Amino acid sequence: MLQVHRIREEKDAIVKALAKRGIDAVSLVDEAIRLDEERRATQAELDNTLAKSNSMSKEIGNLFKQGKQEEANALKAETSQLKESSKGLGETLQQKASALQEVLSQIPNIPHTSVPAGTNEEDNEVVYEEGDIPELTEGALPHWELAKKYDIIDFELGVKVTGAGFPIYKGKGAKLQRALIAYFLDKNTQAGYTEMQVPYLVNEASGFGTGQLPDKEGQMYEVGADNLYLIPTAEVPITNMLRDVILKEADFPIQYTGYTPCFRREAGSYGAHVRGLNRLHQFDKVEIVRVEKSEDSYAALDGMVDHVKELLNELKLPYRILRLCGGDLGFTSALTYDFEVYSTAQERWLEISSVSNFETYQANRLKLRYKDSQNKTQLAHTLNGSALALPRVLAGILENYQKSDHIAIPEVLRPYTGFDSIS
């Protein structure tokens, strides 16, 4: 969430920057400034009323000591009125503060200067490509057909047990899934990330802290009876471990990794592009999260991008990196790089990771701060990335490593699977 003092001081620049997202933010920004002025005016009036009441209370005590009961009682009547006024002003202040928070929560993060203008994924900028697209044998199959042929993923059984988008992994398919999780975690911890096992359910404060709530697109699964939410990514519980924390400079850099299943309703997702593993309601993902000082966060983002590149290079999957345009940028992100692996059988690119810098946007919601070298309190910068999301990585492996009578296993995964092919 943007800081209101920044909106006041940089109104025109913020409106111009948000135009990169295709948003006319003038009315929201003006409303935030208006509500903040009213909130501050109410706060000043409340402070003056309380100060006057306190002063009169002292005077009443002195008058009683001096035996001036009639004057003291007259002042007591006035203080009663002041207390009523204070109560009303306090309620008004709370209403103004809540209204301001509601407006601020509707304003997305400001795009970084390097973010290209654009309205949708067609305007994203390809910044890197790696790997050769393999030539498949005649009759090559998409991964959902390979899953059926080798009996390693059962989509229909998942529909029976739960519904569409909840596949069941079987035999070597399940073991390959587990191998990928272990490999990603090992690589992340070797790179300095501390592994965390976190809850799969979070409370409303956690959902708000990282920007999933308010849920404008209806993507969260809610456990209504307990007011809890199934996590859409490990980013949510991991980052919220630091909610309401003031860090010291010696604490940086903070680097966490964690494996979790992830749950997303994916409302409105239909068609051939969501077949098989392309889009699921439950999927496995290994996440990396960093918390940095502001001056270090973009170097950290570059390091996260290089780390994900190393994973894909070792898996020997053809991939590319895109810098997302303003119209495709996530609500809370200042800059995002998407990684896409090429699905040879489907002849299309599949997103398998997003690596983002949120700058202070999440930290302001989380009240995640640190003391700088001058002992001043500053908001930290938060970053996260998939390292990696499994479904489309698995789809890429199945399709790109398929042979006429088997699927080869990437060499780097063989110590984890204990087999070198699926046949």
C-alpha positions as CSV (number, residue, x, y, z in Angstrom):
1,M,0.0,0.0,0.0
2,L,1.3,3.5,-0.9
3,Q,2.1,5.8,2.0
4,V,-0.4,8.7,2.2
5,H,2.3,11.3,2.7
6,R,4.0,10.1,-0.5
7,I,0.7,10.5,-2.4
8,R,0.3,14.1,-1.0
9,E,3.9,15.0,-2.0
10,E,4.1,13.2,-5.3
11,K,0.6,13.3,-6.6
12,D,1.3,14.2,-10.2
13,A,4.2,11.8,-10.6
14,I,2.1,8.9,-9.0
15,V,-0.8,9.6,-11.4
16,K,1.5,9.6,-14.3
17,A,3.3,6.4,-13.2
18,L,0.0,4.5,-12.7
19,A,-1.1,5.5,-16.2
20,K,1.5,2.8,-17.3
21,R,-1.0,0.3,-15.9
22,G,-3.8,1.8,-18.0
23,I,-5.3,3.3,-14.8
24,D,-6.7,6.8,-14.5
25,A,-5.9,7.2,-10.8
26,V,-6.8,10.9,-10.4
27,S,-10.1,10.3,-8.6
28,L,-8.6,7.7,-6.2
29,V,-5.6,9.9,-5.4
30,D,-7.7,13.0,-4.9
31,E,-10.1,11.0,-2.6
32,A,-7.1,9.7,-0.6
33,I,-5.8,13.2,-0.1
34,R,-9.2,14.6,0.8
35,L,-9.8,11.9,3.4
36,D,-6.3,12.3,4.8
37,E,-6.9,16.1,5.2
38,E,-10.2,15.4,7.0
39,R,-8.6,12.7,9.2
40,R,-5.8,15.1,10.2
41,A,-8.2,17.9,10.9
42,T,-10.3,15.6,13.1
43,Q,-7.2,14.4,14.9
44,A,-6.1,18.0,15.6
45,E,-9.6,18.9,16.9
46,L,-9.6,15.8,19.1
47,D,-6.1,16.6,20.4
48,N,-7.1,20.1,21.3
49,T,-10.3,19.0,22.9
50,L,-8.4,16.4,25.0
51,A,-5.8,19.0,26.0
52,K,-8.5,21.4,27.0
53,S,-10.3,18.8,29.1
54,N,-7.0,17.8,30.8
55,S,-6.2,21.4,31.6
56,M,-9.7,22.0,33.0
57,S,-9.5,18.8,35.1
58,K,-6.3,20.2,36.8
59,E,-8.0,23.5,37.3
60,I,-11.0,21.8,38.9
61,G,-8.7,20.0,41.4
62,N,-7.1,23.3,42.4
63,L,-10.5,25.0,42.8
64,F,-11.7,22.3,45.1
65,K,-8.5,22.6,47.2
66,Q,-9.2,26.3,47.4
67,G,-12.7,25.7,48.6
68,K,-14.3,27.2,45.4
69,Q,-16.8,24.4,44.9
70,E,-19.3,26.4,42.9
71,E,-16.6,27.4,40.3
72,A,-15.3,23.8,40.3
73,N,-18.7,22.3,39.6
74,A,-19.3,24.7,36.8
75,L,-16.1,23.6,35.2
76,K,-17.0,20.0,35.7
77,A,-20.1,20.5,33.7
78,E,-18.0,21.9,30.9
79,T,-15.6,18.9,31.0
80,S,-18.5,16.6,30.7
81,Q,-19.4,18.3,27.5
82,L,-15.8,18.1,26.3
83,K,-15.8,14.3,27.1
84,E,-18.9,13.9,24.9
85,S,-17.3,15.9,22.2
86,S,-14.1,13.8,22.5
87,K,-16.0,10.6,22.2
88,G,-17.8,11.8,19.0
89,L,-14.5,13.0,17.5
90,G,-12.9,9.7,18.3
91,E,-15.6,7.8,16.4
92,T,-15.4,10.3,13.5
93,L,-11.6,9.8,13.4
94,Q,-12.0,6.1,13.3
95,Q,-14.5,6.4,10.4
96,K,-12.2,8.7,8.5
97,A,-9.2,6.4,9.0
98,S,-11.1,3.4,7.9
99,A,-12.4,5.2,4.8
100,L,-8.8,6.3,4.0
101,Q,-7.5,2.8,4.3
102,E,-10.2,1.5,2.0
103,V,-9.3,4.0,-0.7
104,L,-5.5,3.4,-0.3
105,S,-6.1,-0.4,-0.6
106,Q,-7.6,0.3,-4.1
107,I,-4.5,2.0,-5.4
108,P,-1.9,-0.4,-6.9
109,N,1.8,-0.2,-6.6
110,I,3.7,2.3,-8.7
111,P,5.6,0.6,-11.6
112,H,9.3,0.8,-11.6
113,T,10.7,3.1,-14.3
114,S,11.9,0.2,-16.4
115,V,8.4,-1.3,-16.7
116,P,7.2,-0.9,-20.3
117,A,3.8,0.7,-20.9
118,G,1.2,-1.7,-22.2
119,T,-2.3,-3.1,-21.7
120,N,-1.8,-6.9,-21.7
121,E,0.6,-9.8,-22.1
122,E,1.1,-9.0,-25.7
123,D,3.0,-5.9,-24.6
124,N,5.4,-7.7,-22.3
125,E,9.1,-7.4,-23.2
126,V,11.3,-10.4,-23.9
127,V,14.6,-9.7,-22.2
128,Y,16.3,-13.2,-22.3
129,E,16.1,-16.5,-24.0
130,E,18.0,-19.7,-23.3
131,G,18.0,-23.3,-24.6
132,D,17.3,-25.0,-27.9
133,I,13.8,-26.2,-28.6
134,P,14.0,-30.0,-29.2
135,E,12.7,-31.6,-32.4
136,L,10.2,-34.2,-31.3
137,T,9.6,-37.5,-33.1
138,E,6.5,-37.9,-35.3
139,G,3.4,-38.4,-33.2
140,A,4.7,-36.5,-30.1
141,L,2.0,-36.1,-27.5
142,P,1.0,-33.3,-25.2
143,H,1.6,-34.0,-21.5
144,W,-2.0,-34.9,-20.6
145,E,-1.8,-37.7,-23.2
146,L,1.6,-38.8,-22.0
147,A,0.3,-38.9,-18.4
148,K,-2.4,-41.3,-19.6
149,K,-0.1,-43.4,-21.7
150,Y,2.4,-44.0,-18.9
151,D,-0.2,-43.9,-16.1
152,I,1.6,-41.3,-14.1
153,I,-1.2,-38.6,-13.6
154,D,-4.9,-39.3,-13.4
155,F,-7.0,-36.2,-14.1
156,E,-10.3,-38.1,-14.2
157,L,-9.7,-39.6,-10.8
158,G,-9.0,-36.2,-9.4
159,V,-12.4,-35.0,-10.8
160,K,-14.1,-37.9,-9.0
161,V,-12.4,-37.2,-5.6
162,T,-12.6,-33.4,-5.7
163,G,-13.3,-31.8,-9.1
164,A,-11.5,-30.4,-12.2
165,G,-8.1,-28.9,-11.5
166,F,-7.1,-31.4,-8.8
167,P,-5.0,-34.1,-10.4
168,I,-3.8,-37.2,-8.7
169,Y,-0.1,-38.1,-9.3
170,K,0.7,-41.9,-9.5
171,G,3.8,-44.0,-9.2
172,K,6.7,-42.5,-11.0
173,G,4.7,-39.3,-11.6
174,A,4.4,-38.8,-7.9
175,K,8.0,-39.6,-7.3
176,L,9.1,-37.2,-10.1
177,Q,6.9,-34.5,-8.4
178,R,8.7,-35.2,-5.0
179,A,12.1,-35.2,-6.7
180,L,11.5,-31.7,-8.2
181,I,10.4,-30.4,-4.8
182,A,13.5,-31.8,-3.1
183,Y,15.8,-30.6,-5.8
184,F,14.4,-27.0,-5.7
185,L,14.7,-26.9,-1.9
186,D,18.2,-28.2,-2.0
187,K,19.3,-25.6,-4.6
188,N,17.6,-22.8,-2.7
189,T,19.2,-23.7,0.7
190,Q,22.6,-24.0,-1.0
191,A,22.1,-20.5,-2.3
192,G,21.6,-19.2,1.3
193,Y,17.8,-19.4,1.7
194,T,16.6,-20.8,5.1
195,E,13.9,-23.4,4.6
196,M,10.6,-22.9,6.4
197,Q,7.6,-25.1,6.8
198,V,4.6,-22.9,7.1
199,P,0.8,-23.2,7.5
200,Y,-1.4,-23.7,4.4
201,L,-4.1,-21.5,6.0
202,V,-3.8,-17.9,6.9
203,N,-5.9,-15.3,8.6
204,E,-7.4,-12.2,7.1
205,A,-4.6,-9.9,8.4
206,S,-2.0,-12.1,6.5
207,G,-4.0,-12.0,3.3
208,F,-4.2,-8.2,3.6
209,G,-0.5,-7.9,4.5
210,T,0.8,-9.3,1.2
211,G,-2.1,-7.9,-1.0
212,Q,-4.3,-11.0,-1.6
213,L,-7.1,-9.3,0.3
214,P,-9.3,-7.5,-0.6
215,D,-9.8,-10.3,-3.1
216,K,-10.8,-8.3,-6.2
217,E,-10.7,-11.3,-8.6
218,G,-12.3,-13.9,-6.3
219,Q,-9.2,-16.2,-6.5
220,M,-8.9,-17.2,-2.8
221,Y,-10.5,-20.2,-1.2
222,E,-12.2,-19.1,2.1
223,V,-12.9,-21.3,5.1
224,G,-15.8,-19.2,6.1
225,A,-16.6,-20.8,9.5
226,D,-13.1,-19.8,10.8
227,N,-12.4,-16.8,8.6
228,L,-9.3,-18.4,7.2
229,Y,-8.0,-18.6,3.7
230,L,-6.1,-21.4,1.8
231,I,-2.9,-19.9,0.6
232,P,-2.4,-19.1,-3.1
233,T,1.4,-19.3,-2.6
234,A,4.0,-19.8,0.3
235,E,4.8,-16.1,-0.1
236,V,1.8,-15.2,2.1
237,P,2.7,-17.1,5.3
238,I,6.4,-16.7,4.8
239,T,6.3,-12.9,4.4
240,N,3.8,-12.5,7.2
241,M,6.2,-14.1,9.6
242,L,7.7,-10.6,9.7
243,R,4.5,-8.6,10.0
244,D,4.7,-5.9,12.8
245,V,8.4,-6.5,13.1
246,I,11.2,-3.8,13.4
247,L,14.4,-5.3,12.1
248,K,18.0,-4.2,12.7
249,E,20.5,-3.6,9.8
250,A,22.4,-6.7,11.0
251,D,19.4,-8.8,10.2
252,F,19.8,-8.3,6.4
253,P,19.6,-10.0,4.0
254,I,16.7,-12.1,5.0
255,Q,16.2,-15.1,2.7
256,Y,13.5,-17.8,3.1
257,T,12.4,-20.7,1.0
258,G,9.5,-23.0,1.5
259,Y,7.5,-25.7,-0.2
260,T,3.7,-25.7,0.0
261,P,0.7,-26.8,-2.0
262,C,-1.1,-23.7,-3.4
263,F,-4.8,-23.2,-3.9
264,R,-6.4,-20.8,-6.5
265,R,-9.9,-20.8,-7.7
266,E,-8.8,-19.6,-11.2
267,A,-12.3,-18.2,-11.7
268,G,-13.1,-17.6,-15.4
269,S,-10.4,-19.9,-16.7
270,Y,-11.7,-22.1,-19.6
271,G,-10.6,-23.5,-22.9
272,A,-7.9,-25.6,-24.4
273,H,-5.1,-23.5,-22.8
274,V,-6.0,-24.7,-19.4
275,R,-5.9,-28.5,-20.2
276,G,-3.9,-30.9,-18.2
277,L,-1.4,-29.2,-15.9
278,N,-1.6,-25.9,-17.6
279,R,-3.9,-24.4,-15.0
280,L,-4.9,-26.1,-11.7
281,H,-6.8,-25.2,-8.6
282,Q,-4.3,-27.1,-6.4
283,F,-0.6,-27.3,-7.3
284,D,2.8,-27.6,-5.7
285,K,5.3,-24.7,-5.6
286,V,8.7,-23.9,-4.0
287,E,9.0,-20.2,-3.2
288,I,11.8,-17.9,-2.4
289,V,11.3,-14.7,-0.4
290,R,13.7,-11.9,0.4
291,V,13.5,-8.9,2.7
292,E,16.0,-6.1,1.9
293,K,16.9,-2.5,2.6
294,S,15.7,-0.2,-0.1
295,E,19.1,0.4,-1.6
296,D,19.8,-3.3,-2.0
297,S,16.5,-4.6,-3.3
298,Y,17.1,-4.4,-7.0
299,A,20.5,-6.1,-6.8
300,A,18.6,-8.8,-4.8
301,L,16.0,-9.1,-7.6
302,D,18.7,-9.6,-10.2
303,G,20.2,-12.3,-7.9
304,M,16.8,-14.1,-7.7
305,V,16.5,-14.0,-11.5
306,D,19.9,-15.5,-11.9
307,H,19.0,-18.2,-9.4
308,V,15.9,-19.3,-11.3
309,K,17.9,-19.2,-14.5
310,E,20.4,-21.7,-13.0
311,L,17.6,-24.1,-12.0
312,L,16.2,-24.1,-15.6
313,N,19.7,-24.4,-17.1
314,E,20.3,-27.5,-15.0
315,L,17.0,-28.9,-16.0
316,K,17.9,-28.1,-19.7
317,L,14.5,-26.7,-20.5
318,P,14.2,-24.0,-23.2
319,Y,12.9,-20.9,-21.5
320,R,12.6,-17.1,-21.8
321,I,12.3,-14.2,-19.4
322,L,9.8,-11.4,-19.9
323,R,9.6,-8.0,-18.2
324,L,5.9,-7.5,-17.6
325,C,4.3,-4.3,-18.9
326,G,2.2,-2.1,-16.8
327,G,-1.1,-3.6,-17.8
328,D,0.0,-7.1,-17.0
329,L,1.8,-6.2,-13.7
330,G,0.5,-7.7,-10.5
331,F,-1.4,-5.2,-8.2
332,T,1.3,-5.2,-5.5
333,S,4.4,-5.4,-7.7
334,A,6.7,-2.6,-8.8
335,L,8.6,-4.8,-11.2
336,T,8.1,-8.5,-12.3
337,Y,10.0,-10.9,-14.5
338,D,8.1,-13.8,-15.7
339,F,9.9,-17.1,-16.7
340,E,8.2,-19.2,-19.4
341,V,9.2,-22.7,-20.5
342,Y,8.5,-23.8,-24.0
343,S,6.1,-26.6,-24.4
344,T,7.2,-28.3,-27.6
345,A,4.2,-30.6,-28.0
346,Q,1.7,-27.7,-27.4
347,E,3.9,-25.3,-29.4
348,R,3.4,-22.5,-26.8
349,W,5.1,-20.8,-23.9
350,L,4.0,-21.7,-20.4
351,E,4.7,-19.4,-17.4
352,I,6.6,-21.3,-14.7
353,S,7.9,-18.5,-12.4
354,S,7.3,-14.8,-11.5
355,V,10.1,-12.9,-9.7
356,S,8.9,-9.6,-8.2
357,N,10.1,-6.6,-6.2
358,F,7.2,-5.0,-4.2
359,E,9.4,-2.3,-2.8
360,T,7.6,-0.8,0.2
361,Y,4.1,-1.7,-0.9
362,Q,3.7,-4.9,1.1
363,A,5.9,-3.6,3.9
364,N,3.6,-0.7,4.5
365,R,0.6,-3.0,4.9
366,L,2.7,-5.4,7.1
367,K,4.3,-2.6,9.2
368,L,7.6,-4.3,8.4
369,R,10.3,-1.8,9.2
370,Y,14.0,-1.6,10.1
371,K,16.3,0.9,11.9
372,D,18.8,2.3,9.5
373,S,22.4,3.4,10.3
374,Q,21.0,6.8,11.6
375,N,18.6,4.9,13.8
376,K,15.7,6.1,11.7
377,T,12.8,3.8,11.1
378,Q,12.4,2.8,7.4
379,L,10.0,0.5,5.6
380,A,11.8,-2.6,4.2
381,H,11.5,-3.9,0.6
382,T,10.0,-7.3,0.1
383,L,10.6,-9.6,-2.9
384,N,9.5,-13.1,-3.9
385,G,9.7,-15.6,-6.7
386,S,8.7,-19.1,-7.7
387,A,11.7,-21.5,-7.6
388,L,9.8,-23.2,-9.0
389,A,6.1,-23.9,-9.7
390,L,5.8,-27.5,-10.5
391,P,2.9,-28.2,-12.8
392,R,4.2,-26.5,-15.9
393,V,7.8,-27.5,-15.2
394,L,6.6,-31.1,-15.1
395,A,4.6,-30.5,-18.3
396,G,7.7,-29.1,-19.9
397,I,9.8,-32.1,-18.8
398,L,7.2,-34.7,-20.0
399,E,6.8,-33.0,-23.4
400,N,10.4,-31.9,-24.1
401,Y,12.0,-35.1,-22.9
402,Q,9.6,-37.5,-24.5
403,K,11.0,-40.2,-26.9
404,S,9.1,-42.7,-29.0
405,D,8.8,-45.3,-26.2
406,H,9.7,-43.5,-23.0
407,I,10.2,-40.2,-21.2
408,A,13.8,-39.4,-20.2
409,I,14.4,-37.9,-16.8
410,P,16.7,-34.8,-16.6
411,E,20.1,-35.8,-15.5
412,V,20.1,-33.4,-12.5
413,L,16.9,-35.1,-11.1
414,R,18.1,-38.7,-11.4
415,P,19.7,-38.8,-7.9
416,Y,16.3,-37.8,-6.5
417,T,14.1,-40.1,-8.6
418,G,16.3,-43.2,-8.5
419,F,15.3,-43.9,-12.2
420,D,16.3,-42.3,-15.5
421,S,13.2,-42.8,-17.5
422,I,9.4,-43.4,-17.5
423,S,8.2,-46.2,-19.8
